[in-house]
Amino acid sequence: MRYEIRVEGLMVETTLREAFPELDGVFVPNQTILFGHVTDDAHLFGLLNRFQALGLRVTEMRRLPE
């Protein structure tokens, strides 16, 4: 499954690479958009836990067509 996850604010690029190595990211005004393959529900919840642990606010999350 591929997902797109939008995070409020701009993440530091090193944080993006270190905390979410399995995701790619792009920066748009006031948001960071991450996308990539999520293997299962456990992986998805693990990603959400990492966002929370870093104090990042997820504003939108959606599954992308394969």
KATA-V518844 format. One record per residue. N is the residue number from 0. PSI is psi in whole degrees, -180 to 180 (* if undefined). Layout:
# KATA-V518844
n,psi
N,PSI
N,PSI
This chain:
# KATA-V518844
n,psi
0,136
1,139
2,152
3,129
4,123
5,132
6,137
7,133
8,177
9,124
10,149
11,135
12,-38
13,-37
14,-43
15,-50
16,-39
17,-43
18,-28
19,62
20,-21
21,-4
22,149
23,156
24,150
25,154
26,131
27,167
28,121
29,13
30,153
31,130
32,122
33,145
34,151
35,-178
36,132
37,123
38,-37
39,-178
40,-38
41,-41
42,-43
43,-46
44,-33
45,-41
46,-46
47,-38
48,-39
49,-41
50,-47
51,-44
52,-31
53,0
54,25
55,141
56,115
57,123
58,-23
59,144
60,132
61,148
62,134
63,151
64,146
65,*
